[in-house]
Amino acid sequence: MLNIATPSLSPAEWQDVKATLSAVADCGCGEPAAAGSLRSHIRHAVDVLIGPKKGALTEVPVHLRSVRDFLCESGRTRRLAERHVPMLARQGFSRAQIEALALLGA
């Protein structure tokens, strides 16, 4: 677990954090297999044989990839992934919102 105090956010800021976490909830950590790759062919063959995986990961929207990368790295290292903070700030997240994302999503 991350050692972060609960940030002080307005209800609207908490709503933004919640909406962002919901948007990336099923994206997982890692890129999906590239079309035409061996991994993609194997996944397709397995899906044909036993059916698609229930609850399969969804592709993350382009504008949320930095959020996913931040959450994945923060979760792996159990530290705030500082190298992703500037990109999140450019997307309009305050430092408190970034800490809330890490606290709830990592």
Steps between C-alpha positions, in 0.01 A plus 500: 500500500615852423592723790294804399271708720144534375500808278258784565285533187171666419207275409551591133868404517411166663246446218776554242724251681217246518412543130865461399547185709179354355620574147824305549366232735502213248806605302759309700871566503661437167437547136264268314654266244574669170276391214668224302749413775552145622344595833194636319466178294529283811240709685264471201550121480430460871189717468376279213560181698367597842324830440613850577618571851223642711599834640769539235711812520374794301724725298583823678403820318804690371444799729500272807814299425710727720255441787522124451879512481513713816270262689686191382841634596374635833344161575815306406740719693265592786621859453350796320625473141643852491618475139136488383383793716592777249292334225202461732535863606498604132175307465348718773540288812606683815769352722229405752301320229812316384564384856134392529531301176807324637342439838182348358623346177846362560 
